[in-house]
Amino acid sequence: MPSLILKNSLKKLIFLMPAFFLFWPPGANACTIVIAVWFIAHSGKTKNWTWAKKPWMIAALSLWVYAIAISSPLAVYPVVSLEILSRSFHYIVFGAALAYWILQDKTARKWFEYGVVAVTVFIVADCFYQAHFGKDLFGFTKGSNRLTGPFGKSNFVPGIYVTKLIFIALASIFCTTKLKSVLTRTTLLLSSMVIVLVFLLLTGERTALLNFLLGCAIVLTGIFVIYPRLRVWLLSGSIAMILSGGIIAVSNPNIRERSFDTTYHTIADFPISPYGKITRTAIYIWENTPGTNIFTGVGLENYSKIINHEDSNHIKETFDWIKQKTGEFFPISHSHNFYTEWLVGAGIIGLIGFITMVVLLLKDLIWHNIYSTKFTLSLFATAVFMTSFWPLTFNMNYFGSKHAVIVWMTVGWALAVTMKKKNKNTS
């Protein structure tokens, strides 16, 4: 990669990318388009399309072609489906650009990780400030049992965004070359995990908390196996996390009710929980929408239009969906799960295609490095990946631009740090 581009334009762009999604989402989206187009032009100039032959990329491209050529024409609202597909594939190309081109350069990767750490620390610090003083540094007021952080009024999402980024930040701590002692790095890792756990309990975001604990389980279990001499420290750190959660739960009834009691009841009584009701309405629409079939679905992004149409009020009534004070049903924006989203939108064929892409991505993250010295990085990369693609998690809209930027930005980093050898596209 030309050093002039690296030192001047690309380095600044990569450093600012994590901050753009916080302060200027349209800028983040514009960056993904620029990088995707730039990458394609670079590949054409160098006549190197190795990245396009990756199995996961072939699966992603095949899924996109299927959704455009077959699923969308059969959708309830074909224009909606085609529109979202026309402005979404560049995110995947953007992820590939990070993985196989930009972040293969160590300097670019370092600046990217600096940007991730800076944004993560800022969000966490801002939320602690808001929890203590009632307002954050920008003057945004916290909710009754939720925090907005710097995301603004009624945007109770700081936890979910930090969870997407935190394992990149933690990897930069544990795998840094500036600290030679693995014990020191482990202590910093565990201390950071305790701080983030407290932060997530304060935000009241249950899905983010569960995703974080899943990532911690992946990382700590892997390190436990790889470094036998660290096992006592890892067990001590895990106990510290449990004690921290327990102390907060005992001292703050609202947090205990929101993060522990409600989470337990949501899992134990899933079918009648809000997430369960959304899932059941989505499955109902997939199975029963007139003029569609279970193999090709109702059309991507069609679910929200169908379920929120007045003709579908009987579906919400059947599943006892939540009503507003006016007596009208609350709108449902999306299905809150990537796999359900693809099943409903693109049918069984689309779901199989999406799962194929996910499995092939996961294979690249783990299998290629299982016997290499990079395996520790693979743990963090897998944790990053699973915060978005764990099948049992509830997520933001897969096709939402603000979320898609973060998902494919983190996937790009995960692929880059676990790659077996330098890719030719970095030249």
C-alpha positions in Angstrom: 0.0 0.0 0.0 1.5 3.4 -0.9 3.0 5.0 2.1 1.8 8.5 1.2 -1.9 7.3 1.2 -1.3 5.4 4.4 0.3 8.3 6.3 -2.0 11.0 5.1 -5.5 10.0 4.1 -6.1 6.4 5.1 -4.6 6.6 8.6 -6.8 9.5 9.5 -9.9 7.9 8.0 -9.3 4.7 9.9 -8.7 6.4 13.2 -11.8 8.5 12.9 -14.1 5.6 11.7 -15.1 4.4 15.2 -15.8 8.0 16.2 -17.9 8.7 13.1 -20.7 6.2 14.1 -21.0 8.1 17.4 -20.9 11.7 16.3 -21.8 11.6 12.6 -23.5 8.4 11.3 -23.8 9.8 7.7 -20.1 10.3 7.7 -19.5 6.7 8.7 -21.7 5.5 5.9 -19.9 7.7 3.4 -16.6 6.3 4.6 -17.8 2.7 3.9 -18.8 3.7 0.4 -15.5 5.4 -0.3 -13.4 2.5 1.0 -15.5 -0.1 -0.8 -15.2 1.8 -4.2 -11.5 2.5 -3.5 -10.9 -1.2 -2.8 -12.6 -2.4 -5.9 -10.6 0.1 -8.0 -7.4 -1.0 -6.3 -8.2 -4.7 -7.0 -8.9 -3.8 -10.6 -5.7 -1.9 -11.0 -3.6 -4.6 -9.4 -5.6 -7.4 -11.1 -5.9 -9.1 -7.8 -9.4 -10.4 -6.9 -8.3 -13.0 -4.4 -10.6 -11.6 -1.8 -13.6 -12.1 -4.1 -12.8 -15.8 -4.3 -13.0 -16.3 -0.5 -15.7 -18.9 0.2 -17.5 -16.6 2.6 -17.5 -13.8 0.0 -18.8 -16.1 -2.6 -21.6 -17.1 -0.2 -22.4 -13.5 0.6 -22.5 -12.5 -3.1 -24.7 -15.6 -4.0 -27.0 -14.6 -1.1 -27.3 -11.0 -2.4 -27.9 -12.2 -6.0 -30.6 -14.6 -4.8 -32.3 -11.9 -2.7 -32.4 -9.5 -5.7 -33.3 -11.9 -8.5 -35.7 -14.3 -6.7 -36.8 -13.2 -3.3 -37.4 -9.5 -3.9 -39.7 -9.9 -7.0 -41.9 -12.3 -4.9 -42.0 -9.9 -1.9 -45.1 -8.2 -0.6 -43.3 -4.9 -1.2 -40.7 -5.6 -3.9 -39.4 -2.0 -4.0 -38.6 -1.9 -0.3 -36.6 -5.1 -0.6 -34.7 -4.0 -3.7 -34.0 -0.6 -2.2 -32.4 -2.0 1.0 -30.4 -4.5 -1.0 -29.1 -1.8 -3.4 -27.6 0.1 -0.5 -26.3 -2.7 1.7 -23.8 -4.8 -0.2 -21.1 -2.2 0.0 -20.9 -2.9 3.7 -19.6 -6.4 3.0 -17.1 -5.1 0.5 -16.0 -2.5 3.1 -15.4 -5.4 5.6 -13.4 -7.2 3.0 -11.4 -4.0 2.3 -10.5 -3.7 5.9 -9.6 -7.4 6.2 -7.6 -8.0 3.1 -6.2 -4.6 2.3 -6.2 -1.8 4.8 -5.7 -3.5 8.1 -3.1 -5.8 6.8 -0.8 -2.8 7.2 0.4 -2.8 10.9 0.4 1.0 11.1 -3.2 1.3 9.8 -4.3 -1.5 12.2 -2.6 0.3 15.1 -4.4 3.6 14.3 -7.7 1.8 13.9 -7.3 0.1 17.3 -6.3 3.5 18.9 -9.6 4.8 17.5 -11.6 1.9 18.9 -10.0 2.2 22.3 -10.6 6.0 22.4 -14.3 5.8 21.5 -14.9 2.9 23.9 -13.2 4.6 26.9 -15.1 7.8 26.1 -18.6 6.1 26.0 -17.9 4.2 29.2 -16.6 7.3 31.0 -19.5 9.4 29.8 -22.0 6.8 31.0 -20.4 6.6 34.5 -20.6 10.4 34.6 -24.3 10.3 33.6 -25.1 7.5 36.2 -23.6 9.7 38.9 -24.8 13.2 38.0 -28.0 12.4 36.1 -26.7 14.0 32.9 -23.9 13.2 30.6 -21.1 15.5 29.3 -23.4 16.7 26.5 -26.3 17.3 28.9 -28.4 14.3 28.0 -30.6 13.1 30.9 -30.6 9.4 31.9 -33.8 7.4 31.9 -35.5 5.9 35.0 -33.4 2.7 34.8 -31.4 3.2 31.6 -28.5 5.3 30.3 -28.2 7.1 27.0 -24.6 8.1 27.3 -23.6 10.4 24.4 -26.2 9.0 22.1 -28.9 11.4 22.9 -32.5 11.5 24.2 -34.2 8.1 24.4 -31.3 6.3 22.6 -30.6 3.7 25.3 -27.9 2.0 23.2 -24.4 2.7 24.7 -24.0 -0.8 26.0 -24.8 -2.6 22.7 -22.3 -0.4 20.8 -19.5 -0.8 23.4 -20.1 -4.6 23.3 -19.4 -4.6 19.6 -16.1 -2.8 20.1 -14.9 -3.9 23.5 -13.1 -7.1 22.5 -11.1 -5.2 19.9 -10.0 -2.9 22.7 -9.3 -5.8 25.1 -7.3 -7.6 22.4 -5.1 -4.5 22.0 -4.5 -4.6 25.8 -3.7 -8.3 26.1 -1.7 -8.7 22.9 0.3 -5.4 23.2 4.0 -5.7 22.7 4.6 -2.7 25.0 4.0 -4.9 28.1 6.3 -7.9 28.2 4.7 -9.5 31.3 1.8 -11.7 30.4 0.7 -11.5 34.1 0.5 -7.7 33.8 -1.5 -7.9 30.6 -3.9 -10.4 32.2 -4.4 -8.2 35.2 -5.3 -5.3 32.9 -7.6 -7.5 30.9 -9.5 -8.7 33.9 -9.7 -5.2 35.5 -11.1 -3.9 32.2 -13.7 -6.7 32.1 -14.8 -5.8 35.6 -15.2 -2.1 34.7 -17.2 -3.0 31.5 -19.4 -5.4 33.5 -20.3 -2.6 36.0 -20.9 -0.2 33.1 -23.3 -2.6 31.4 -25.2 -3.2 34.6 -25.6 0.6 34.9 -26.9 1.0 31.3 -29.6 -1.6 32.0 -29.1 -3.2 28.6 -29.7 -6.9 29.1 -28.8 -8.1 25.6 -25.5 -6.2 25.7 -24.7 -7.7 29.1 -25.4 -11.3 27.9 -23.3 -10.7 24.7 -20.5 -9.4 26.8 -20.6 -12.4 29.1 -20.5 -14.7 26.1 -17.5 -13.0 24.7 -15.8 -13.1 28.1 -16.5 -16.8 28.3 -14.9 -17.4 24.9 -11.8 -15.3 25.7 -11.2 -16.5 29.3 -11.8 -20.1 28.5 -9.3 -20.0 25.7 -6.7 -18.2 27.8 -7.3 -20.7 30.6 -6.4 -23.6 28.2 -3.4 -21.9 26.6 -1.8 -20.4 29.7 -1.9 -22.9 32.6 0.1 -20.6 34.9 -2.6 -17.9 34.6 -5.5 -20.1 35.7 -5.5 -18.9 39.3 -5.6 -15.3 38.1 -8.3 -16.0 35.6 -10.4 -17.7 38.3 -9.8 -14.8 40.6 -10.8 -12.3 37.9 -14.0 -14.3 37.2 -14.9 -14.3 40.9 -14.2 -10.5 41.0 -16.7 -10.0 38.2 -19.3 -12.1 40.0 -18.8 -10.2 43.3 -19.0 -6.9 41.4 -22.3 -7.8 39.9 -23.6 -9.1 43.2 -22.6 -5.9 45.1 -24.4 -3.7 42.5 -27.4 -6.0 42.6 -27.7 -5.8 46.4 -27.1 -2.1 46.6 -29.4 -1.0 43.7 -32.8 -2.7 43.5 -33.6 -1.0 40.1 -30.5 -2.6 38.6 -31.2 -5.9 40.2 -34.8 -5.9 38.8 -33.7 -4.7 35.3 -30.5 -6.7 34.7 -31.1 -9.8 36.8 -34.8 -10.5 37.6 -36.1 -9.3 34.2 -33.4 -11.2 32.3 -34.2 -14.4 34.2 -37.9 -14.1 33.5 -37.3 -13.2 29.8 -35.3 -16.4 29.4 -37.6 -18.6 31.6 -40.8 -17.3 30.0 -39.5 -16.4 26.6 -42.7 -17.1 24.6 -44.6 -14.4 26.5 -41.7 -11.9 26.8 -41.5 -8.9 24.4 -38.7 -10.6 22.4 -40.6 -13.9 22.3 -43.7 -12.1 21.0 -41.8 -10.4 18.3 -40.2 -13.7 17.2 -43.6 -15.4 17.2 -45.2 -12.6 15.1 -42.3 -12.8 12.7 -42.7 -16.6 12.3 -46.5 -16.2 11.9 -46.0 -13.6 9.1 -43.4 -15.9 7.4 -45.8 -18.8 7.4 -49.2 -17.1 6.7 -48.7 -14.0 4.6 -50.9 -14.3 1.5 -49.1 -14.4 -1.9 -45.8 -15.5 -0.4 -44.2 -18.8 0.5 -41.9 -20.1 3.2 -39.0 -20.8 0.8 -38.5 -17.2 -0.5 -40.1 -15.2 2.3 -42.1 -12.0 2.4 -39.3 -9.8 1.3 -36.4 -8.2 3.2 -37.4 -5.2 5.4 -41.0 -6.1 4.6 -41.8 -7.5 8.1 -42.1 -4.1 9.8 -44.4 -2.8 7.1 -46.6 -5.8 7.3 -46.8 -6.1 11.1 -47.4 -2.4 11.5 -50.2 -2.2 8.9 -53.6 -1.8 10.4 -54.7 -5.1 8.6 -52.2 -6.9 10.9 -53.6 -5.7 14.2 -55.3 -9.0 14.7 -51.8 -10.6 14.7 -50.6 -8.3 17.5 -53.9 -9.0 19.3 -53.3 -12.7 19.0 -49.9 -12.5 20.5 -50.9 -9.9 23.1 -48.5 -7.2 21.9 -47.9 -4.1 24.0 -50.3 -1.2 23.7 -49.7 2.5 24.1 -51.8 4.7 26.5 -53.9 5.7 23.5 -54.9 2.0 23.0 -52.9 1.7 19.8 -50.3 -1.0 19.5 -46.6 0.0 19.8 -44.9 -0.3 16.4 -42.4 -3.1 15.8 -39.4 -1.8 13.8 -37.7 -5.2 13.0 -37.4 -8.8 14.2 -34.4 -8.1 16.5 -32.5 -11.2 15.3 -30.4 -11.6 12.2 -31.5 -15.2 11.5 -35.2 -14.5 12.0 -34.8 -11.4 9.8 -33.4 -13.5 6.9 -35.9 -16.3 7.4 -38.9 -14.0 7.3 -37.5 -11.7 4.6 -35.8 -14.2 2.3 -37.3 -17.5 3.4 -35.7 -20.9 4.1 -33.3 -20.4 1.1 -32.2 -17.0 2.4 -31.6 -18.3 5.9 -29.5 -21.2 4.6 -27.5 -18.8 2.6 -26.9 -16.5 5.5 -25.9 -19.3 7.8 -23.5 -20.6 5.2 -21.8 -17.2 5.0 -21.6 -17.0 8.9 -20.1 -20.5 9.2 -17.5 -19.8 6.5 -16.5 -16.6 8.2 -16.2 -18.3 11.5 -14.1 -21.0 9.9 -11.6 -18.3 8.7 -11.5 -16.9 12.2 -10.7 -20.1 14.0 -9.6 -23.0 11.8 -6.8 -21.3 10.0 -5.1 -20.3 13.3 -5.9 -23.2 15.6 -2.3 -24.5 15.7 -0.6 -21.1 15.2 0.9 -18.5 17.6 -2.0 -16.2 16.6 -4.6 -18.4 18.4 -5.0 -15.9 21.3 -6.0 -13.3 18.8 -8.5 -15.7 17.3 -10.2 -15.9 20.7 -10.8 -12.1 20.7 -11.7 -12.2 17.0 -14.3 -14.9 17.7 -15.7 -12.9 20.6 -16.0 -9.9 18.4 -17.8 -11.9 15.8 -20.2 -13.6 18.2 -21.4 -10.3 19.7 -23.1 -9.8 16.4 -23.7 -13.3 14.9 -24.6 -15.5 17.9 -27.9 -17.0 16.8 -29.6 -16.7 20.2 -28.9 -13.0 20.6 -31.2 -10.1 19.9 -29.8 -7.4 17.8 -30.4 -4.2 16.0 -31.6 -4.2 12.3 -29.1 -6.1 10.1 -29.7 -3.7 7.3 -29.7 -0.5 9.4 -26.8 1.7 8.2 -25.6 2.7 11.6 -25.4 -0.9 12.8 -24.1 -2.4 9.6 -21.1 -0.1 9.7 -20.1 -1.4 13.1 -20.8 -5.0 12.3 -18.7 -5.1 9.2 -16.0 -2.9 10.6 -15.5 -5.3 13.4 -15.7 -8.4 11.1 -13.0 -6.8 9.0 -10.8 -6.4 12.0 -11.4 -9.9 13.1 -10.5 -11.4 9.7 -7.4 -9.1 9.4 -5.8 -10.2 12.7 -6.4 -13.9 12.2 -5.2 -14.0 8.6 -2.6 -16.7 8.1 -0.3 -14.6 5.9 -0.2 -11.2 4.3 -2.7 -10.8 1.5 -1.4 -9.5 -1.9 -4.0 -6.8 -1.9 -1.9 -4.9 0.6 0.7 -4.1 -2.0 
